[in-house]
Amino acid sequence: MHGQNEENERLKASVSCAALLERLPPVWRLDRAESTRRSLKYRRGPGEIVIVTHGGRGWWDPLSEAKGDVFTLVQHLDRGLTFAGACRVLRGLAGIVPVSPAAVRARRMATPDVPVERRWARRPLLSHGSAAWRYLAGPRGLPGSVLVAARITDAVREGPQGSAWFAHRDSAGRLTGIEMRGPAWRGFSAGGSKTLFRLPGGAGLLPRIAVCEAAIDALSLAAIEGARRDTLYAATAGGIGPATEAALRQVLHGLSADPAGVLIAATDADTAGRRYAARLQDMAAATGVRFDTILPPDGLKDWNDTLRAVAEVP
């Protein structure tokens, strides 16, 4: 037994979760745009995401409660694998250096390590007719009224090369990270953490929170609903990590004392969206807050697709 424990600890120390994802077929691919040195985002099929943390020693699934070390990961990927079988797989990967983390480190080294608050402060406020405004109002179809509201609340600023930057803030209003979207690019700020993008439809403690997956979807839903004054339009930038979960629980704690309080899952109409909504429902149930779901109409994937489809109707 002592020898078995020693081998288990050796395998945990010598097998990276990233190497396992890169080598175990069907292999996972790194989402470089949404990865940082401390948080590597891997994708496979639709709705399949794994985040590798702690220098390759830990992992978690942003669309479920699953998390752990390399042993729990290999059994998460192959549900029929016994512990002995997991050991056999991991022995073959001991000491293998994953390729993707090195690529992310090389990319990040070219970018100065500037705090997210300073990076945000250096960017211009969203202004009518700018490249970012044209991107949001043109290809994304967002109306001027919503863009003005986003400017007033400092939820959106202008990024480089016509991109738009969306603020993630904690419950105290502190900037924690920046979701970035452009005509042909997306990412999240290095050194920042995902909490919640927030666009309040009104003032004070709002009884209704609609949670979308991307900031552009939250803005799109606000446009479709006429920016309801009782609603906080929010987005998580995909998945629900520890900091996002903490931010959501703080909002739900405030709603739990209000009989009108309700959490709306406004997710994409796909497998990942259904898993995402189920996670939100569990959080609402745990805090005693009413829960509801709204989905884009049949044939449309997300709320920005819906907004643009509505605009095309004569």
VENSUL-V195548 format. One record per residue. RES is the residue in three letters. SS is DSSP state (a for helix, b for strand, c for the rest). OMEGA is omega in degrees with one decimal (none if undefined). Layout:
# VENSUL-V195548
[[RES & SS & OMEGA] [RES & SS & OMEGA]]
This chain:
# VENSUL-V195548
[[MET & c & 179.0] [HIS & a & 178.5] [GLY & a & 178.3] [GLN & a & 178.9] [ASN & a & 178.6] [GLU & a & 179.2] [GLU & a & 179.6] [ASN & a & 179.8] [GLU & a & 178.3] [ARG & a & 179.7] [LEU & a & 177.4] [LYS & a & -177.3] [ALA & a & -172.0] [SER & a & 179.8] [VAL & c & 178.7] [SER & c & 174.7] [CYS & a & 178.2] [ALA & a & 178.6] [ALA & a & 178.1] [LEU & a & -179.9] [LEU & a & -178.1] [GLU & a & -172.6] [ARG & a & -175.0] [LEU & c & -176.9] [PRO & c & -10.8] [PRO & c & -170.5] [VAL & c & 176.8] [TRP & c & -179.5] [ARG & b & 179.9] [LEU & b & 170.4] [ASP & c & -173.2] [ARG & a & -177.2] [ALA & a & -175.8] [GLU & a & 178.8] [SER & c & 172.6] [THR & c & -179.9] [ARG & c & -177.2] [ARG & c & -175.1] [SER & c & -177.2] [LEU & b & -176.3] [LYS & b & 179.1] [TYR & b & 178.0] [ARG & b & 173.4] [ARG & c & 178.1] [GLY & c & 177.9] [PRO & c & 177.7] [GLY & c & 179.3] [GLU & c & -178.3] [ILE & b & 172.2] [VAL & b & 176.2] [ILE & b & 178.6] [VAL & b & -176.4] [THR & b & 175.4] [HIS & a & 176.8] [GLY & a & 179.3] [GLY & a & -176.9] [ARG & c & -179.5] [GLY & b & 180.0] [TRP & b & 171.0] [TRP & b & 178.6] [ASP & c & -176.1] [PRO & c & -179.1] [LEU & c & 177.0] [SER & c & 178.1] [GLU & c & -173.8] [ALA & c & 177.8] [LYS & b & 176.8] [GLY & b & -179.4] [ASP & c & -174.8] [VAL & a & 177.4] [PHE & a & 178.8] [THR & a & 179.4] [LEU & a & -177.5] [VAL & a & 177.7] [GLN & a & 173.4] [HIS & a & -179.7] [LEU & a & 178.4] [ASP & c & -171.6] [ARG & c & -178.5] [GLY & c & -175.5] [LEU & c & 175.3] [THR & c & 178.3] [PHE & a & 177.9] [ALA & a & 177.4] [GLY & a & 177.6] [ALA & a & 178.4] [CYS & a & -179.7] [ARG & a & 179.1] [VAL & a & -174.9] [LEU & a & 177.5] [ARG & a & -178.9] [GLY & c & -178.4] [LEU & c & -177.5] [ALA & c & 176.3] [GLY & c & -180.0] [ILE & c & -179.0] [VAL & c & 179.2] [PRO & c & -177.2] [VAL & c & -169.5] [SER & a & -179.6] [PRO & a & 179.0] [ALA & a & 178.9] [ALA & a & 178.4] [VAL & a & 178.6] [ARG & a & -179.7] [ALA & a & 179.6] [ARG & a & -177.2] [ARG & a & -179.0] [MET & a & 179.4] [ALA & c & -178.2] [THR & c & 179.0] [PRO & c & -178.2] [ASP & c & -177.9] [VAL & c & 178.8] [PRO & c & -175.5] [VAL & a & 179.7] [GLU & a & 179.9] [ARG & a & 178.5] [ARG & a & 179.0] [TRP & a & -177.1] [ALA & a & -178.8] [ARG & a & -176.3] [ARG & c & -178.7] [PRO & c & 170.7] [LEU & b & 177.9] [LEU & c & -177.8] [SER & c & -177.8] [HIS & c & 176.7] [GLY & c & 178.4] [SER & c & -179.7] [ALA & a & 178.6] [ALA & a & 178.3] [TRP & a & -179.4] [ARG & a & 177.3] [TYR & a & -177.5] [LEU & a & -178.3] [ALA & a & -178.3] [GLY & c & -177.9] [PRO & c & -177.8] [ARG & c & 172.1] [GLY & c & -178.4] [LEU & c & -178.2] [PRO & c & -178.9] [GLY & a & -178.5] [SER & a & 178.9] [VAL & a & 178.6] [LEU & a & 176.1] [VAL & a & 177.8] [ALA & a & 178.1] [ALA & a & 177.4] [ARG & a & -178.1] [ILE & a & -179.7] [THR & c & -177.9] [ASP & c & 177.9] [ALA & c & -176.9] [VAL & b & 171.9] [ARG & b & -177.7] [GLU & b & 175.4] [GLY & c & 179.3] [PRO & a & 173.3] [GLN & a & 174.8] [GLY & a & 179.5] [SER & c & 176.4] [ALA & b & 178.3] [TRP & b & -177.0] [PHE & b & -174.5] [ALA & b & 167.0] [HIS & b & -177.4] [ARG & b & 176.2] [ASP & c & -175.0] [SER & c & 177.2] [ALA & c & -179.6] [GLY & c & 179.7] [ARG & c & 177.2] [LEU & b & 179.1] [THR & b & -177.9] [GLY & b & -175.9] [ILE & b & 171.6] [GLU & b & -173.5] [MET & b & 179.2] [ARG & b & 177.1] [GLY & b & -178.3] [PRO & c & -178.6] [ALA & c & -174.9] [TRP & b & 173.5] [ARG & b & 179.9] [GLY & b & 176.4] [PHE & b & -172.0] [SER & c & 174.4] [ALA & c & 179.8] [GLY & c & 178.8] [GLY & c & 178.3] [SER & c & 179.5] [LYS & c & 172.4] [THR & c & 176.4] [LEU & b & 162.3] [PHE & b & -174.0] [ARG & b & 170.6] [LEU & b & 179.8] [PRO & b & 176.7] [GLY & c & 179.8] [GLY & c & -176.7] [ALA & c & 174.9] [GLY & c & 178.7] [LEU & c & -174.2] [LEU & c & -173.7] [PRO & c & -175.6] [ARG & b & 174.5] [ILE & b & 177.8] [ALA & b & -175.1] [VAL & b & 177.3] [CYS & b & -179.3] [GLU & c & -178.5] [ALA & c & -178.8] [ALA & a & 179.7] [ILE & a & 176.1] [ASP & a & 177.5] [ALA & a & 176.8] [LEU & a & 180.0] [SER & a & 178.3] [LEU & a & 176.3] [ALA & a & 178.4] [ALA & a & -178.9] [ILE & a & -176.9] [GLU & c & -178.1] [GLY & c & 179.0] [ALA & c & -179.3] [ARG & c & -175.1] [ARG & c & 178.2] [ASP & c & -168.4] [THR & b & 166.8] [LEU & b & 178.5] [TYR & b & -171.8] [ALA & b & 176.3] [ALA & b & -174.8] [THR & c & -175.6] [ALA & c & 175.4] [GLY & c & 177.9] [GLY & c & -178.8] [ILE & c & 177.2] [GLY & c & -177.3] [PRO & a & -179.1] [ALA & a & 176.8] [THR & a & 178.3] [GLU & a & 178.5] [ALA & a & 179.0] [ALA & a & 178.7] [LEU & a & 179.9] [ARG & a & 177.1] [GLN & a & 177.1] [VAL & a & -178.7] [LEU & a & 176.5] [HIS & a & 177.2] [GLY & a & -179.2] [LEU & a & -173.9] [SER & c & 179.8] [ALA & c & -177.4] [ASP & c & 179.3] [PRO & c & 179.5] [ALA & c & -176.4] [GLY & c & 180.0] [VAL & b & 174.0] [LEU & b & 179.2] [ILE & b & 173.3] [ALA & b & -179.5] [ALA & c & -171.8] [THR & c & 174.3] [ASP & c & -179.6] [ALA & c & 177.4] [ASP & c & -177.0] [THR & a & 179.6] [ALA & a & 179.4] [GLY & a & 178.8] [ARG & a & 177.5] [ARG & a & 178.6] [TYR & a & 179.3] [ALA & a & 179.0] [ALA & a & 177.5] [ARG & a & 178.2] [LEU & a & 179.0] [GLN & a & 177.9] [ASP & a & 179.6] [MET & a & 178.0] [ALA & a & 180.0] [ALA & a & -178.3] [ALA & a & -178.8] [THR & a & 177.8] [GLY & c & 179.7] [VAL & c & 177.3] [ARG & b & -175.4] [PHE & b & 174.5] [ASP & b & -179.5] [THR & b & 169.1] [ILE & c & -177.3] [LEU & c & 172.6] [PRO & c & 179.1] [PRO & c & 179.8] [ASP & c & 177.3] [GLY & c & 179.6] [LEU & c & -172.8] [LYS & c & -174.0] [ASP & c & -173.3] [TRP & a & 174.9] [ASN & a & 172.4] [ASP & a & -178.7] [THR & a & 179.8] [LEU & a & -178.2] [ARG & a & 176.7] [ALA & a & 177.9] [VAL & a & -179.4] [ALA & a & -178.2] [GLU & a & -179.6] [VAL & c & -177.7] [PRO & c & none]]
